[in-house]
Amino acid sequence: MKPFAYLRPTSAAEAVAAFTAAGTGARYIAGGTTLYDLMKLGIERPEQLIDVTAIRGLDRIDTGGDRLRFEALAPMSLVAADKVVGRDYPVLAEALAKAASQQLRNMATVGGNLLQRTRCLYFRNGTGNPSSVGTYPCNKREPGAGCAAIGGLDRGQAVLGQSEDCTAVSPGDWPVALTAMDASVEVLGPSGARTIAIANLYRLPGSTPHLEFTLAPGEMITAITVPKTQAGRRSTYHKIRDRESYAFALASAAVALDMDGERVTRARIALGGVATRPWRATEAERMLAGQSLTAAAALAAGHAAFAGARPGRLNGFKIELGARVVADALMIAVRRSA
Ligand SMILES: Cc1cc2nc3c(=O)[nH]c(=O)nc-3n(C[C@H](O)[C@H](O)[C@H](O)COP(=O)(O)OP(=O)(O)OC[C@H]3O[C@@H](n4cnc5c(N)ncnc54)[C@H](O)[C@@H]3O)c2cc1C
């Protein structure tokens, strides 16, 4: 691993100032469950680590106001186990509880989870040997190098949102649930504080797949907020993976429903494991508005969610799998009482 300097500031303002002083070689580190991995693989090579875990008052969970508010350093496991979140917003609790393992969730933070990088084999080099970084071309790792995943072993890759330069899947579960629930992300940076709608945090790969997030250099996530809604009670996060104990999603769906009697007044649907960013299935949402949610209507909505999907060589199965995951999620959510 390349040598790096290490700082542990005790306030967010101090952390941002340290990042600004260090420049492009700086990285924030929270639980370290992704960043240390990438450093060991030689993919991330920071010169300055700014450990944010000593910042006081940045790990609180507040479910009392008109919004849920999760500070960036709250461990994933604590938010997953929160009684109010579990009862009123199962989609959020389930997305966290189905991510990684209990040990990882104890270390990992809800802020760090939003910025984890793709698990694409070619991005991560495939060999696991830092001295052979670059064995496989990857535009995300090295802009302009090419993409070995396109036409390669693409079973895990995206079927939605790919470009000619990148087909890597956005890996997180939590961002998918937050996307369905119209969450916002509070950040603090060299130019001050601002709030970003989660839908605007993630970029499509286009011709610049190395640019994954819309954060400006030095911007630090301080909190995530979620508007309160009755639809939270009729919600779920449904995830299909190769190994049930823990693994990233092959296909997942976050769903929340507003109902008037038997009819859906508004459906929120976001997809994971199938797209290059957390993916809002707006066409499927529109289709369900005003409908009774029968199994047939749910499956039709699932297929609508994948109408624009483009399979690669080995991942065509994700289209039917994903449609059925959406359908099953809708039927799980509708059976929950508001
Ligand atoms: C074996 C394994 C299995 C996993 N399975 C899953 C899974 O099924 N689903 C899933 O969703 N995730 C999974 N993960 C990923 C895991 O959830 C993430 O590693 C974790 O959430 C990252 O949080 P962290 O606090 O450790 O982030 P770190 O590793 O500390 O940081 C991650 C990134 O975020 C940046 N960062 C961290 N905090 C901040 C902040 N406050 N402001 C700005 N930037 C920040 C860092 O610079 C870094 O780029 C898995 C990980 C492993 C190792």
Ligand as a Chemical Component Dictionary entry (heavy atoms), coordinates in Angstrom:
data_LIG
# 
_chem_comp.id                   LIG 
_chem_comp.type                 NON-POLYMER 
_chem_comp.pdbx_formal_charge   0 
_chem_comp.three_letter_code    LIG 
# 
loop_
_chem_comp_atom.comp_id 
_chem_comp_atom.atom_id 
_chem_comp_atom.alt_atom_id 
_chem_comp_atom.type_symbol 
_chem_comp_atom.charge 
_chem_comp_atom.model_Cartn_x 
_chem_comp_atom.model_Cartn_y 
_chem_comp_atom.model_Cartn_z 
_chem_comp_atom.pdbx_ordinal 
LIG C1  C1  C 0 -17.610 -8.097 1.931  1  
LIG C2  C2  C 0 -18.482 -6.880 1.732  2  
LIG C3  C3  C 0 -19.811 -7.051 1.404  3  
LIG C4  C4  C 0 -20.622 -5.936 1.238  4  
LIG N1  N1  N 0 -21.940 -6.096 0.867  5  
LIG C5  C5  C 0 -22.716 -5.009 0.665  6  
LIG C6  C6  C 0 -24.080 -5.126 0.265  7  
LIG O1  O1  O 0 -24.600 -6.223 0.107  8  
LIG N2  N2  N 0 -24.792 -3.991 0.080  9  
LIG C7  C7  C 0 -24.261 -2.745 0.264  10 
LIG O2  O2  O 0 -24.950 -1.751 0.096  11 
LIG N3  N3  N 0 -22.989 -2.597 0.638  12 
LIG C8  C8  C 0 -22.210 -3.696 0.833  13 
LIG N4  N4  N 0 -20.909 -3.545 1.195  14 
LIG C9  C9  C 0 -20.345 -2.213 1.216  15 
LIG C10 C10 C 0 -20.469 -1.555 2.575  16 
LIG O3  O3  O 0 -21.814 -1.344 2.877  17 
LIG C11 C11 C 0 -19.707 -0.246 2.451  18 
LIG O4  O4  O 0 -18.345 -0.604 2.429  19 
LIG C12 C12 C 0 -19.964 0.703  3.576  20 
LIG O5  O5  O 0 -21.300 1.095  3.640  21 
LIG C13 C13 C 0 -19.112 1.959  3.406  22 
LIG O6  O6  O 0 -19.226 2.741  4.572  23 
LIG P1  P1  P 0 -17.929 3.180  5.356  24 
LIG O7  O7  O 0 -18.362 4.069  6.432  25 
LIG O8  O8  O 0 -17.103 2.000  5.756  26 
LIG O9  O9  O 0 -17.192 3.980  4.187  27 
LIG P2  P2  P 0 -15.637 4.222  3.910  28 
LIG O10 O10 O 0 -15.020 2.979  3.370  29 
LIG O11 O11 O 0 -14.991 4.873  5.065  30 
LIG O12 O12 O 0 -15.773 5.291  2.742  31 
LIG C14 C14 C 0 -16.412 4.984  1.521  32 
LIG C15 C15 C 0 -16.277 6.187  0.585  33 
LIG O13 O13 O 0 -17.038 7.268  1.097  34 
LIG C16 C16 C 0 -16.213 8.400  1.389  35 
LIG N5  N5  N 0 -16.769 8.922  2.641  36 
LIG C17 C17 C 0 -17.016 8.253  3.777  37 
LIG N6  N6  N 0 -17.698 9.022  4.633  38 
LIG C18 C18 C 0 -17.868 10.212 4.046  39 
LIG C19 C19 C 0 -18.530 11.424 4.394  40 
LIG N7  N7  N 0 -19.161 11.563 5.558  41 
LIG N8  N8  N 0 -18.523 12.451 3.504  42 
LIG C20 C20 C 0 -17.913 12.320 2.301  43 
LIG N9  N9  N 0 -17.271 11.210 1.916  44 
LIG C21 C21 C 0 -17.271 10.165 2.760  45 
LIG C22 C22 C 0 -14.798 7.865  1.457  46 
LIG O14 O14 O 0 -13.849 8.836  1.049  47 
LIG C23 C23 C 0 -14.850 6.705  0.481  48 
LIG O15 O15 O 0 -14.676 7.185  -0.837 49 
LIG C24 C24 C 0 -20.086 -4.640 1.402  50 
LIG C25 C25 C 0 -18.750 -4.468 1.766  51 
LIG C26 C26 C 0 -17.936 -5.579 1.928  52 
LIG C27 C27 C 0 -16.497 -5.372 2.307  53 
# 
loop_
_chem_comp_bond.comp_id 
_chem_comp_bond.atom_id_1 
_chem_comp_bond.atom_id_2 
_chem_comp_bond.value_order 
_chem_comp_bond.pdbx_ordinal 
LIG C1  C2  SING 1  
LIG C2  C3  SING 2  
LIG C2  C26 DOUB 3  
LIG C3  C4  DOUB 4  
LIG C4  N1  SING 5  
LIG C4  C24 SING 6  
LIG N1  C5  DOUB 7  
LIG C5  C6  SING 8  
LIG C5  C8  SING 9  
LIG C6  O1  DOUB 10 
LIG C6  N2  SING 11 
LIG N2  C7  SING 12 
LIG C7  O2  DOUB 13 
LIG C7  N3  SING 14 
LIG N3  C8  DOUB 15 
LIG C8  N4  SING 16 
LIG N4  C9  SING 17 
LIG N4  C24 SING 18 
LIG C9  C10 SING 19 
LIG C10 O3  SING 20 
LIG C10 C11 SING 21 
LIG C11 O4  SING 22 
LIG C11 C12 SING 23 
LIG C12 O5  SING 24 
LIG C12 C13 SING 25 
LIG C13 O6  SING 26 
LIG O6  P1  SING 27 
LIG P1  O7  DOUB 28 
LIG P1  O8  SING 29 
LIG P1  O9  SING 30 
LIG O9  P2  SING 31 
LIG P2  O10 DOUB 32 
LIG P2  O11 SING 33 
LIG P2  O12 SING 34 
LIG O12 C14 SING 35 
LIG C14 C15 SING 36 
LIG C15 O13 SING 37 
LIG C15 C23 SING 38 
LIG O13 C16 SING 39 
LIG C16 N5  SING 40 
LIG C16 C22 SING 41 
LIG N5  C17 SING 42 
LIG N5  C21 SING 43 
LIG C17 N6  DOUB 44 
LIG N6  C18 SING 45 
LIG C18 C19 SING 46 
LIG C18 C21 DOUB 47 
LIG C19 N7  SING 48 
LIG C19 N8  DOUB 49 
LIG N8  C20 SING 50 
LIG C20 N9  DOUB 51 
LIG N9  C21 SING 52 
LIG C22 O14 SING 53 
LIG C22 C23 SING 54 
LIG C23 O15 SING 55 
LIG C24 C25 DOUB 56 
LIG C25 C26 SING 57 
LIG C26 C27 SING 58 
# 
